[in-house]
């Protein structure tokens, strides 16, 4: 909202700037940071979408770029990947981390054990809670690392993103198990 309470004014050439040179944060008028004001992001998205629909020349190409930028900034994992790219870091393979490998194996075993329990729904719920807590801890660490994007911090952020990706996979697996249980129940 603007100081007068209305919708924020959008510069008429904003979609002309929807190219590789303008990053997602700039497009939405947000600081380039892991921490995103999701209310402001949604407000800007609605305003930009309305502008795109009003301009028929823009309606064909710009909304998909706008939607992609919005989804990227809304999702913490996608946002972290994007920030790494902005800092010149492509997300390749993570550095070898024996502790992370052990943790991943333990999570997989825990998910497998969940399937073998009689109180499976409760166990799946517990796993999902643990995964959400781990994601929150990693997101907090990423916030700190991206506040000072030094070479060392970007390396650490790169590793944390790999951890978040694994947690996201485990979370999807646990959610699928929960959904299957609910369909059976």
N, CA and C atoms as an extended XYZ file, in Angstrom:
555
Properties=species:S:1:pos:R:3:atomname:S:1:resname:S:1:resid:I:1 pbc="F F F"
N         0.832       -1.184        0.000 N   UNK     1
C         0.000        0.000        0.000 CA  UNK     1
C         0.878        1.250        0.000 C   UNK     1
N         0.373        2.273       -0.610 N   UNK     2
C         1.078        3.541       -0.606 CA  UNK     2
C         0.728        4.280        0.669 C   UNK     2
N         1.476        5.364        0.998 N   UNK     3
C         1.174        6.085        2.229 CA  UNK     3
C        -0.281        6.534        2.311 C   UNK     3
N        -0.929        6.811        1.167 N   UNK     4
C        -2.318        7.241        1.164 CA  UNK     4
C        -3.294        6.091        1.316 C   UNK     4
N        -2.775        4.862        1.350 N   UNK     5
C        -3.635        3.714        1.547 CA  UNK     5
C        -4.015        2.991        0.270 C   UNK     5
N        -3.672        3.539       -0.906 N   UNK     6
C        -4.022        2.880       -2.164 CA  UNK     6
C        -3.001        1.840       -2.554 C   UNK     6
N        -3.254        1.221       -3.685 N   UNK     7
C        -2.311        0.231       -4.200 CA  UNK     7
C        -1.035        0.934       -4.623 C   UNK     7
N         0.094        0.257       -4.568 N   UNK     8
C         1.355        0.875       -4.955 CA  UNK     8
C         1.344        1.201       -6.439 C   UNK     8
N         1.971        2.305       -6.772 N   UNK     9
C         2.047        2.713       -8.168 CA  UNK     9
C         3.093        1.857       -8.870 C   UNK     9
N         2.736        1.358      -10.033 N   UNK    10
C         3.634        0.534      -10.817 CA  UNK    10
C         4.095        1.356      -12.006 C   UNK    10
N         5.385        1.418      -12.190 N   UNK    11
C         5.945        2.157      -13.314 CA  UNK    11
C         5.490        1.506      -14.611 C   UNK    11
N         5.061        2.290      -15.609 N   UNK    12
C         4.525        1.720      -16.843 CA  UNK    12
C         5.495        0.807      -17.586 C   UNK    12
N         6.776        0.976      -17.379 N   UNK    13
C         7.722        0.147      -18.131 CA  UNK    13
C         8.225       -1.041      -17.323 C   UNK    13
N         7.528       -1.378      -16.254 N   UNK    14
C         8.030       -2.443      -15.397 CA  UNK    14
C         8.172       -3.760      -16.151 C   UNK    14
N         7.275       -4.046      -17.073 N   UNK    15
C         7.371       -5.308      -17.791 CA  UNK    15
C         8.422       -5.274      -18.877 C   UNK    15
N         8.785       -4.081      -19.325 N   UNK    16
C         9.896       -3.987      -20.268 CA  UNK    16
C        11.184       -4.406      -19.575 C   UNK    16
N        11.175       -4.330      -18.255 N   UNK    17
C        12.358       -4.683      -17.472 CA  UNK    17
C        12.351       -6.145      -17.046 C   UNK    17
N        11.362       -6.907      -17.483 N   UNK    18
C        11.294       -8.324      -17.135 CA  UNK    18
C        12.250       -9.117      -18.011 C   UNK    18
N        13.502       -8.819      -17.903 N   UNK    19
C        14.497       -9.575      -18.644 CA  UNK    19
C        15.530      -10.091      -17.656 C   UNK    19
N        16.539      -10.732      -18.155 N   UNK    20
C        17.541      -11.346      -17.276 CA  UNK    20
C        18.286      -10.322      -16.432 C   UNK    20
N        18.311       -9.061      -16.862 N   UNK    21
C        19.060       -8.043      -16.133 CA  UNK    21
C        18.351       -7.632      -14.846 C   UNK    21
N        17.047       -7.791      -14.757 N   UNK    22
C        16.310       -7.375      -13.564 CA  UNK    22
C        16.047       -8.608      -12.706 C   UNK    22
N        16.496       -8.563      -11.463 N   UNK    23
C        16.272       -9.743      -10.630 CA  UNK    23
C        14.877       -9.718      -10.006 C   UNK    23
N        14.465      -10.845       -9.484 N   UNK    24
C        13.112      -10.998       -8.945 CA  UNK    24
C        12.833      -10.026       -7.803 C   UNK    24
N        13.822       -9.796       -6.980 N   UNK    25
C        13.633       -8.889       -5.846 CA  UNK    25
C        13.354       -7.472       -6.335 C   UNK    25
N        14.133       -7.017       -7.310 N   UNK    26
C        13.939       -5.676       -7.869 CA  UNK    26
C        12.568       -5.557       -8.521 C   UNK    26
N        12.154       -6.592       -9.224 N   UNK    27
C        10.857       -6.584       -9.892 CA  UNK    27
C         9.734       -6.287       -8.906 C   UNK    27
N         9.822       -6.878       -7.718 N   UNK    28
C         8.783       -6.693       -6.715 CA  UNK    28
C         9.096       -5.571       -5.727 C   UNK    28
N        10.194       -4.848       -5.956 N   UNK    29
C        10.545       -3.744       -5.076 CA  UNK    29
C        10.925       -4.198       -3.679 C   UNK    29
N        11.575       -5.351       -3.593 N   UNK    30
C        11.981       -5.911       -2.299 CA  UNK    30
C        13.495       -5.908       -2.179 C   UNK    30
N        14.007       -5.816       -0.965 N   UNK    31
C        15.458       -5.926       -0.796 CA  UNK    31
C        15.921       -7.339       -1.152 C   UNK    31
N        17.111       -7.426       -1.708 N   UNK    32
C        17.680       -8.732       -2.055 CA  UNK    32
C        18.148       -9.384       -0.766 C   UNK    32
N        17.289      -10.245       -0.231 N   UNK    33
C        17.529      -10.841        1.078 CA  UNK    33
C        16.790      -12.169        1.168 C   UNK    33
N        17.288      -13.069        2.005 N   UNK    34
C        16.575      -14.329        2.217 CA  UNK    34
C        15.243      -14.076        2.917 C   UNK    34
N        15.207      -13.061        3.770 N   UNK    35
C        13.984      -12.713        4.477 CA  UNK    35
C        13.101      -11.889        3.548 C   UNK    35
N        11.885      -12.355        3.317 N   UNK    36
C        10.961      -11.683        2.405 CA  UNK    36
C         9.667      -11.370        3.145 C   UNK    36
N         9.198      -10.150        2.979 N   UNK    37
C         7.898       -9.756        3.508 CA  UNK    37
C         6.852      -10.329        2.552 C   UNK    37
N         6.271      -11.465        2.913 N   UNK    38
C         5.358      -12.147        1.999 CA  UNK    38
C         4.078      -11.353        1.743 C   UNK    38
N         3.669      -10.527        2.687 N   UNK    39
C         2.494       -9.681        2.454 CA  UNK    39
C         2.787       -8.653        1.367 C   UNK    39
N         3.946       -8.020        1.454 N   UNK    40
C         4.331       -7.038        0.433 CA  UNK    40
C         4.534       -7.733       -0.917 C   UNK    40
N         5.140       -8.905       -0.897 N   UNK    41
C         5.338       -9.667       -2.126 CA  UNK    41
C         3.989       -9.952       -2.792 C   UNK    41
N         3.023      -10.426       -2.027 N   UNK    42
C         1.697      -10.737       -2.578 CA  UNK    42
C         1.010       -9.480       -3.102 C   UNK    42
N         1.147       -8.390       -2.373 N   UNK    43
C         0.545       -7.117       -2.791 CA  UNK    43
C         1.127       -6.662       -4.132 C   UNK    43
N         2.433       -6.708       -4.250 N   UNK    44
C         3.103       -6.297       -5.491 CA  UNK    44
C         2.751       -7.245       -6.638 C   UNK    44
N         2.658       -8.526       -6.333 N   UNK    45
C         2.309       -9.515       -7.354 CA  UNK    45
C         0.917       -9.216       -7.921 C   UNK    45
N        -0.030       -8.962       -7.042 N   UNK    46
C        -1.392       -8.645       -7.506 CA  UNK    46
C        -1.399       -7.396       -8.374 C   UNK    46
N        -0.667       -6.378       -7.949 N   UNK    47
C        -0.631       -5.132       -8.720 CA  UNK    47
C         0.019       -5.346      -10.087 C   UNK    47
N         1.125       -6.064      -10.115 N   UNK    48
C         1.810       -6.318      -11.387 CA  UNK    48
C         0.976       -7.214      -12.295 C   UNK    48
N         0.293       -8.190      -11.723 N   UNK    49
C        -0.570       -9.076      -12.513 CA  UNK    49
C        -1.711       -8.293      -13.144 C   UNK    49
N        -2.298       -7.399      -12.364 N   UNK    50
C        -3.390       -6.575      -12.892 CA  UNK    50
C        -2.892       -5.709      -14.037 C   UNK    50
N        -1.699       -5.161      -13.884 N   UNK    51
C        -1.137       -4.332      -14.945 CA  UNK    51
C        -0.876       -5.167      -16.194 C   UNK    51
N        -0.386       -6.373      -16.014 N   UNK    52
C        -0.101       -7.247      -17.162 CA  UNK    52
C        -1.386       -7.601      -17.901 C   UNK    52
N        -2.454       -7.881      -17.159 N   UNK    53
C        -3.732       -8.215      -17.801 CA  UNK    53
C        -4.308       -7.025      -18.548 C   UNK    53
N        -4.067       -5.824      -18.034 N   UNK    54
C        -4.601       -4.616      -18.664 CA  UNK    54
C        -3.901       -4.301      -19.980 C   UNK    54
N        -2.669       -4.734      -20.118 N   UNK    55
C        -1.895       -4.458      -21.335 CA  UNK    55
C        -1.851       -5.733      -22.172 C   UNK    55
N        -2.623       -5.774      -23.255 N   UNK    56
C        -2.724       -6.995      -24.062 CA  UNK    56
C        -1.395       -7.402      -24.670 C   UNK    56
N        -0.522       -6.458      -24.957 N   UNK    57
C         0.784       -6.800      -25.521 CA  UNK    57
C         1.631       -7.553      -24.497 C   UNK    57
N         1.420       -7.240      -23.237 N   UNK    58
C         2.192       -7.898      -22.176 CA  UNK    58
C         1.560       -9.205      -21.736 C   UNK    58
N         0.268       -9.320      -21.941 N   UNK    59
C        -0.473      -10.458      -21.401 CA  UNK    59
C         0.058      -11.801      -21.885 C   UNK    59
N         0.639      -11.849      -23.070 N   UNK    60
C         1.105      -13.129      -23.609 CA  UNK    60
C         2.395      -13.620      -22.960 C   UNK    60
N         3.362      -12.750      -22.743 N   UNK    61
C         4.681      -13.197      -22.284 CA  UNK    61
C         4.960      -12.935      -20.812 C   UNK    61
N         4.606      -11.775      -20.325 N   UNK    62
C         5.036      -11.353      -18.998 CA  UNK    62
C         4.475      -12.143      -17.825 C   UNK    62
N         3.207      -12.546      -17.835 N   UNK    63
C         2.687      -13.228      -16.650 CA  UNK    63
C         3.447      -14.489      -16.259 C   UNK    63
N         3.906      -15.271      -17.233 N   UNK    64
C         4.629      -16.483      -16.851 CA  UNK    64
C         5.938      -16.129      -16.153 C   UNK    64
N         6.613      -15.087      -16.619 N   UNK    65
C         7.835      -14.640      -15.948 CA  UNK    65
C         7.504      -14.102      -14.562 C   UNK    65
N         6.431      -13.354      -14.481 N   UNK    66
C         6.000      -12.787      -13.211 CA  UNK    66
C         5.626      -13.899      -12.228 C   UNK    66
N         4.879      -14.890      -12.713 N   UNK    67
C         4.484      -16.012      -11.861 CA  UNK    67
C         5.703      -16.770      -11.351 C   UNK    67
N         6.662      -17.006      -12.233 N   UNK    68
C         7.885      -17.724      -11.844 CA  UNK    68
C         8.647      -16.943      -10.772 C   UNK    68
N         8.770      -15.633      -10.962 N   UNK    69
C         9.469      -14.799       -9.980 CA  UNK    69
C         8.743      -14.849       -8.633 C   UNK    69
N         7.425      -14.776       -8.672 N   UNK    70
C         6.629      -14.815       -7.447 CA  UNK    70
C         6.805      -16.152       -6.719 C   UNK    70
N         6.669      -17.261       -7.450 N   UNK    71
C         6.823      -18.585       -6.832 CA  UNK    71
C         8.219      -18.757       -6.240 C   UNK    71
N         9.222      -18.245       -6.940 N   UNK    72
C        10.600      -18.363       -6.457 CA  UNK    72
C        10.784      -17.632       -5.136 C   UNK    72
N        10.280      -16.415       -5.053 N   UNK    73
C        10.469      -15.630       -3.829 CA  UNK    73
C         9.575      -16.108       -2.691 C   UNK    73
N         8.468      -16.726       -3.011 N   UNK    74
C         7.550      -17.195       -1.981 CA  UNK    74
C         8.070      -18.446       -1.268 C   UNK    74
N         8.758      -19.313       -1.988 N   UNK    75
C         9.247      -20.580       -1.444 CA  UNK    75
C        10.671      -20.415       -0.909 C   UNK    75
N        10.901      -20.667        0.388 N   UNK    76
C        12.242      -20.460        0.956 CA  UNK    76
C        13.357      -21.244        0.262 C   UNK    76
N        13.095      -22.477       -0.131 N   UNK    77
C        14.131      -23.269       -0.799 CA  UNK    77
C        14.445      -22.689       -2.177 C   UNK    77
N        13.418      -22.369       -2.945 N   UNK    78
C        13.631      -21.771       -4.271 CA  UNK    78
C        14.320      -20.410       -4.137 C   UNK    78
N        13.933      -19.652       -3.108 N   UNK    79
C        14.547      -18.339       -2.870 CA  UNK    79
C        16.027      -18.492       -2.555 C   UNK    79
N        16.378      -19.482       -1.739 N   UNK    80
C        17.786      -19.722       -1.391 CA  UNK    80
C        18.583      -20.112       -2.629 C   UNK    80
N        18.010      -20.984       -3.462 N   UNK    81
C        18.689      -21.358       -4.714 CA  UNK    81
C        18.916      -20.123       -5.585 C   UNK    81
N        17.887      -19.294       -5.682 N   UNK    82
C        17.963      -18.089       -6.510 CA  UNK    82
C        19.030      -17.128       -5.978 C   UNK    82
N        19.066      -16.945       -4.667 N   UNK    83
C        20.083      -16.073       -4.074 CA  UNK    83
C        21.487      -16.592       -4.361 C   UNK    83
N        21.661      -17.898       -4.284 N   UNK    84
C        22.974      -18.463       -4.616 CA  UNK    84
C        23.345      -18.133       -6.059 C   UNK    84
N        22.379      -18.276       -6.983 N   UNK    85
C        22.651      -17.932       -8.391 CA  UNK    85
C        22.995      -16.456       -8.541 C   UNK    85
N        22.273      -15.593       -7.825 N   UNK    86
C        22.571      -14.155       -7.895 CA  UNK    86
C        23.993      -13.858       -7.439 C   UNK    86
N        24.481      -14.676       -6.525 N   UNK    87
C        25.844      -14.504       -6.016 CA  UNK    87
C        26.857      -15.335       -6.801 C   UNK    87
N        26.437      -15.813       -7.969 N   UNK    88
C        27.357      -16.533       -8.844 CA  UNK    88
C        27.619      -17.969       -8.450 C   UNK    88
N        26.758      -18.546       -7.648 N   UNK    89
C        26.929      -19.930       -7.192 CA  UNK    89
C        25.844      -20.802       -7.801 C   UNK    89
N        26.245      -21.672       -8.679 N   UNK    90
C        25.290      -22.646       -9.205 CA  UNK    90
C        25.199      -23.789       -8.216 C   UNK    90
N        24.030      -24.311       -8.069 N   UNK    91
C        23.809      -25.382       -7.111 CA  UNK    91
C        24.148      -26.714       -7.760 C   UNK    91
N        25.381      -27.123       -7.549 N   UNK    92
C        25.814      -28.427       -8.046 CA  UNK    92
C        25.776      -29.415       -6.911 C   UNK    92
N        26.647      -30.354       -6.978 N   UNK    93
C        26.740      -31.337       -5.896 CA  UNK    93
C        27.280      -30.670       -4.641 C   UNK    93
N        26.785      -31.122       -3.511 N   UNK    94
C        27.273      -30.608       -2.237 CA  UNK    94
C        28.634      -31.187       -1.904 C   UNK    94
N        29.340      -30.513       -1.039 N   UNK    95
C        30.619      -31.056       -0.569 CA  UNK    95
C        30.336      -32.290        0.264 C   UNK    95
N        31.281      -33.192        0.272 N   UNK    96
C        31.111      -34.410        1.066 CA  UNK    96
C        30.956      -34.065        2.535 C   UNK    96
N        29.921      -34.543        3.151 N   UNK    97
C        29.669      -34.271        4.553 CA  UNK    97
C        29.136      -35.563        5.171 C   UNK    97
N        30.018      -36.257        5.869 N   UNK    98
C        29.648      -37.553        6.448 CA  UNK    98
C        28.487      -37.410        7.424 C   UNK    98
N        28.475      -36.337        8.195 N   UNK    99
C        27.396      -36.115        9.157 CA  UNK    99
C        26.052      -35.971        8.466 C   UNK    99
N        26.039      -35.238        7.362 N   UNK   100
C        24.796      -35.057        6.615 CA  UNK   100
C        24.334      -36.382        6.019 C   UNK   100
N        25.268      -37.152        5.501 N   UNK   101
C        24.918      -38.449        4.923 CA  UNK   101
C        24.296      -39.361        5.978 C   UNK   101
N        24.884      -39.389        7.157 N   UNK   102
C        24.338      -40.208        8.247 CA  UNK   102
C        22.938      -39.721        8.606 C   UNK   102
N        22.769      -38.405        8.697 N   UNK   103
C        21.459      -37.834        9.032 CA  UNK   103
C        20.419      -38.213        7.975 C   UNK   103
N        20.816      -38.153        6.707 N   UNK   104
C        19.898      -38.507        5.629 CA  UNK   104
C        19.497      -39.979        5.713 C   UNK   104
N        20.467      -40.833        5.978 N   UNK   105
C        20.167      -42.259        6.110 CA  UNK   105
C        19.226      -42.514        7.288 C   UNK   105
N        19.455      -41.812        8.396 N   UNK   106
C        18.595      -41.976        9.569 CA  UNK   106
C        17.167      -41.530        9.274 C   UNK   106
N        17.031      -40.408        8.546 N   UNK   107
C        15.693      -39.935        8.190 CA  UNK   107
C        14.977      -40.945        7.303 C   UNK   107
N        15.693      -41.487        6.338 N   UNK   108
C        15.101      -42.494        5.445 CA  UNK   108
C        14.676      -43.733        6.239 C   UNK   108
N        15.517      -44.163        7.165 N   UNK   109
C        15.179      -45.314        8.003 CA  UNK   109
C        13.949      -45.016        8.854 C   UNK   109
N        13.902      -43.796        9.390 N   UNK   110
C        12.769      -43.395       10.220 CA  UNK   110
C        11.477      -43.439        9.400 C   UNK   110
N        11.534      -42.954        8.159 N   UNK   111
C        10.351      -42.993        7.302 CA  UNK   111
C         9.949      -44.433        6.977 C   UNK   111
N        10.933      -45.281        6.758 N   UNK   112
C        10.636      -46.687        6.467 CA  UNK   112
C        10.006      -47.364        7.676 C   UNK   112
N        10.531      -47.073        8.861 N   UNK   113
C         9.987      -47.656       10.088 CA  UNK   113
C         8.549      -47.218       10.319 C   UNK   113
N         8.242      -45.993        9.924 N   UNK   114
C         6.893      -45.463       10.083 CA  UNK   114
C         5.886      -46.375        9.385 C   UNK   114
N         6.255      -46.885        8.233 N   UNK   115
C         5.351      -47.751        7.467 CA  UNK   115
C         5.081      -49.071        8.170 C   UNK   115
N         5.962      -49.472        9.058 N   UNK   116
C         5.833      -50.769        9.717 CA  UNK   116
C         5.135      -50.695       11.075 C   UNK   116
N         4.750      -49.516       11.505 N   UNK   117
C         4.137      -49.357       12.827 CA  UNK   117
C         2.620      -49.464       12.742 C   UNK   117
N         2.035      -49.854       13.859 N   UNK   118
C         0.576      -49.917       13.901 CA  UNK   118
C        -0.021      -48.522       14.081 C   UNK   118
N         0.689      -47.653       14.751 N   UNK   119
C         0.203      -46.280       14.945 CA  UNK   119
C         0.888      -45.368       13.928 C   UNK   119
N         0.760      -45.740       12.664 N   UNK   120
C         1.480      -45.078       11.588 CA  UNK   120
C         1.120      -43.605       11.443 C   UNK   120
N        -0.147      -43.262       11.544 N   UNK   121
C        -0.559      -41.866       11.355 CA  UNK   121
C         0.130      -40.955       12.366 C   UNK   121
N         0.198      -41.395       13.597 N   UNK   122
C         0.869      -40.609       14.633 CA  UNK   122
C         2.361      -40.505       14.348 C   UNK   122
N         2.962      -41.590       13.898 N   UNK   123
C         4.394      -41.595       13.584 CA  UNK   123
C         4.699      -40.667       12.410 C   UNK   123
N         3.865      -40.696       11.380 N   UNK   124
C         4.070      -39.813       10.224 CA  UNK   124
C         3.947      -38.360       10.660 C   UNK   124
N         2.973      -38.082       11.496 N   UNK   125
C         2.799      -36.725       12.008 CA  UNK   125
C         4.036      -36.269       12.769 C   UNK   125
N         4.607      -37.165       13.555 N   UNK   126
C         5.819      -36.855       14.312 CA  UNK   126
C         6.995      -36.569       13.375 C   UNK   126
N         7.133      -37.380       12.328 N   UNK   127
C         8.208      -37.163       11.348 CA  UNK   127
C         8.026      -35.812       10.664 C   UNK   127
N         6.794      -35.495       10.268 N   UNK   128
C         6.541      -34.209        9.608 CA  UNK   128
C         6.864      -33.036       10.527 C   UNK   128
N         6.551      -33.170       11.803 N   UNK   129
C         6.881      -32.118       12.769 CA  UNK   129
C         8.390      -31.950       12.878 C   UNK   129
N         9.108      -33.066       12.975 N   UNK   130
C        10.577      -33.008       13.048 CA  UNK   130
C        11.166      -32.343       11.808 C   UNK   130
N        10.650      -32.705       10.637 N   UNK   131
C        11.160      -32.130        9.388 CA  UNK   131
C        10.873      -30.629        9.315 C   UNK   131
N         9.699      -30.214        9.767 N   UNK   132
C         9.363      -28.788        9.772 CA  UNK   132
C        10.298      -28.023       10.704 C   UNK   132
N        10.603      -28.607       11.851 N   UNK   133
C        11.522      -27.964       12.794 CA  UNK   133
C        12.921      -27.854       12.201 C   UNK   133
N        13.380      -28.911       11.542 N   UNK   134
C        14.701      -28.875       10.908 CA  UNK   134
C        14.744      -27.820        9.805 C   UNK   134
N        13.673      -27.730        9.026 N   UNK   135
C        13.606      -26.718        7.964 CA  UNK   135
C        13.682      -25.312        8.543 C   UNK   135
N        12.983      -25.091        9.643 N   UNK   136
C        12.986      -23.770       10.275 CA  UNK   136
C        14.379      -23.401       10.772 C   UNK   136
N        15.080      -24.361       11.356 N   UNK   137
C        16.445      -24.106       11.840 CA  UNK   137
C        17.357      -23.757       10.667 C   UNK   137
N        17.265      -24.527        9.587 N   UNK   138
C        18.106      -24.263        8.414 CA  UNK   138
C        17.760      -22.921        7.776 C   UNK   138
N        16.477      -22.575        7.725 N   UNK   139
C        16.069      -21.286        7.157 CA  UNK   139
C        16.645      -20.133        7.975 C   UNK   139
N        16.652      -20.281        9.281 N   UNK   140
C        17.230      -19.249       10.150 CA  UNK   140
C        18.725      -19.102        9.877 C   UNK   140
N        19.415      -20.233        9.712 N   UNK   141
C        20.844      -20.186        9.402 CA  UNK   141
C        21.082      -19.536        8.039 C   UNK   141
N        20.238      -19.859        7.062 N   UNK   142
C        20.382      -19.254        5.730 CA  UNK   142
C        20.196      -17.742        5.792 C   UNK   142
N        19.208      -17.292        6.571 N   UNK   143
C        18.990      -15.849        6.730 CA  UNK   143
C        20.281      -15.175        7.171 C   UNK   143
N        20.914      -15.745        8.172 N   UNK   144
C        22.155      -15.184        8.708 CA  UNK   144
C        23.264      -15.207        7.666 C   UNK   144
N        23.413      -16.311        6.964 N   UNK   145
C        24.486      -16.435        5.969 CA  UNK   145
C        24.302      -15.470        4.804 C   UNK   145
N        23.068      -15.295        4.341 N   UNK   146
C        22.834      -14.399        3.209 CA  UNK   146
C        22.917      -12.925        3.601 C   UNK   146
N        22.828      -12.618        4.895 N   UNK   147
C        23.007      -11.235        5.336 CA  UNK   147
C        24.436      -10.773        5.102 C   UNK   147
N        25.386      -11.698        5.146 N   UNK   148
C        26.797      -11.407        4.881 CA  UNK   148
C        27.287      -12.430        3.857 C   UNK   148
N        27.051      -12.166        2.560 N   UNK   149
C        27.357      -13.166        1.531 CA  UNK   149
C        28.841      -13.280        1.185 C   UNK   149
N        29.658      -13.544        2.183 N   UNK   150
C        31.087      -13.762        1.943 CA  UNK   150
C        31.262      -15.113        1.247 C   UNK   150
N        32.440      -15.360        0.734 N   UNK   151
C        32.718      -16.626        0.057 CA  UNK   151
C        32.439      -17.811        0.976 C   UNK   151
N        32.924      -17.736        2.208 N   UNK   152
C        32.701      -18.828        3.161 CA  UNK   152
C        31.216      -19.012        3.468 C   UNK   152
N        30.512      -17.902        3.670 N   UNK   153
C        29.089      -17.991        3.981 CA  UNK   153
C        28.291      -18.558        2.811 C   UNK   153
N        28.684      -18.203        1.590 N   UNK   154
C        27.985      -18.742        0.424 CA  UNK   154
C        28.235      -20.242        0.275 C   UNK   154
N        29.432      -20.686        0.626 N   UNK   155
C        29.712      -22.132        0.609 CA  UNK   155
C        28.836      -22.855        1.632 C   UNK   155
N        28.742      -22.268        2.821 N   UNK   156
C        27.894      -22.866        3.856 CA  UNK   156
C        26.427      -22.855        3.425 C   UNK   156
N        25.993      -21.740        2.829 N   UNK   157
C        24.611      -21.640        2.349 CA  UNK   157
C        24.341      -22.706        1.290 C   UNK   157
N        25.308      -22.908        0.414 N   UNK   158
C        25.197      -23.938       -0.622 CA  UNK   158
C        24.935      -25.299        0.020 C   UNK   158
N        25.691      -25.626        1.050 N   UNK   159
C        25.514      -26.903        1.745 CA  UNK   159
C        24.155      -26.984        2.449 C   UNK   159
N        23.736      -25.870        3.046 N   UNK   160
C        22.439      -25.861        3.731 CA  UNK   160
C        21.291      -26.043        2.749 C   UNK   160
N        21.433      -25.475        1.557 N   UNK   161
C        20.391      -25.647        0.540 CA  UNK   161
C        20.273      -27.124        0.170 C   UNK   161
N        21.402      -27.809        0.067 N   UNK   162
C        21.350      -29.254       -0.201 CA  UNK   162
C        20.622      -29.982        0.929 C   UNK   162
N        20.864      -29.569        2.155 N   UNK   163
C        20.168      -30.191        3.284 CA  UNK   163
C        18.670      -29.926        3.201 C   UNK   163
N        18.310      -28.676        2.867 N   UNK   164
C        16.893      -28.333        2.735 CA  UNK   164
C        16.231      -29.126        1.617 C   UNK   164
N        16.951      -29.332        0.529 N   UNK   165
C        16.401      -30.125       -0.574 CA  UNK   165
C        16.094      -31.545       -0.108 C   UNK   165
N        17.013      -32.122        0.646 N   UNK   166
C        16.784      -33.476        1.142 CA  UNK   166
C        15.595      -33.502        2.095 C   UNK   166
N        15.517      -32.524        2.975 N   UNK   167
C        14.392      -32.458        3.911 CA  UNK   167
C        13.084      -32.311        3.142 C   UNK   167
N        13.096      -31.510        2.077 N   UNK   168
C        11.892      -31.341        1.259 CA  UNK   168
C        11.472      -32.674        0.628 C   UNK   168
N        12.444      -33.458        0.172 N   UNK   169
C        12.130      -34.784       -0.384 CA  UNK   169
C        11.516      -35.690        0.680 C   UNK   169
N        12.113      -35.695        1.856 N   UNK   170
C        11.588      -36.514        2.952 CA  UNK   170
C        10.186      -36.057        3.340 C   UNK   170
N         9.991      -34.762        3.322 N   UNK   171
C         8.687      -34.202        3.686 CA  UNK   171
C         7.611      -34.649        2.693 C   UNK   171
N         7.959      -34.574        1.387 N   UNK   172
C         7.007      -35.026        0.366 CA  UNK   172
C         6.690      -36.516        0.550 C   UNK   172
N         7.713      -37.298        0.839 N   UNK   173
C         7.520      -38.730        1.064 CA  UNK   173
C         6.590      -38.962        2.258 C   UNK   173
N         6.847      -38.269        3.350 N   UNK   174
C         6.016      -38.417        4.549 CA  UNK   174
C         4.584      -37.947        4.281 C   UNK   174
N         4.429      -36.856        3.527 N   UNK   175
C         3.084      -36.361        3.201 CA  UNK   175
C         2.332      -37.367        2.332 C   UNK   175
N         3.038      -38.001        1.401 N   UNK   176
C         2.400      -39.025        0.565 CA  UNK   176
C         1.951      -40.206        1.418 C   UNK   176
N         2.784      -40.589        2.371 N   UNK   177
C         2.408      -41.689        3.272 CA  UNK   177
C         1.189      -41.296        4.106 C   UNK   177
N         1.190      -40.060        4.600 N   UNK   178
C         0.053      -39.576        5.394 CA  UNK   178
C        -1.222      -39.582        4.547 C   UNK   178
N        -1.117      -39.077        3.314 N   UNK   179
C        -2.284      -39.027        2.434 CA  UNK   179
C        -2.799      -40.427        2.103 C   UNK   179
N        -1.875      -41.364        1.882 N   UNK   180
C        -2.273      -42.750        1.602 CA  UNK   180
C        -3.002      -43.348        2.808 C   UNK   180
N        -2.506      -43.040        4.003 N   UNK   181
C        -3.165      -43.534        5.220 CA  UNK   181
C        -4.571      -42.954        5.355 C   UNK   181
N        -4.710      -41.678        5.035 N   UNK   182
C        -6.017      -41.031        5.142 CA  UNK   182
C        -7.005      -41.619        4.132 C   UNK   182
N        -6.512      -41.964        2.949 N   UNK   183
C        -7.394      -42.570        1.944 CA  UNK   183
C        -7.846      -43.966        2.390 C   UNK   183
N        -6.957      -44.685        3.069 N   UNK   184
C        -7.289      -46.031        3.557 CA  UNK   184
C        -8.234      -45.981        4.750 C   UNK   184
N        -8.037      -44.919        5.576 N   UNK   185
C        -8.744      -44.808        6.849 CA  UNK   185
C       -10.190      -44.629        6.724 C   UNK   185
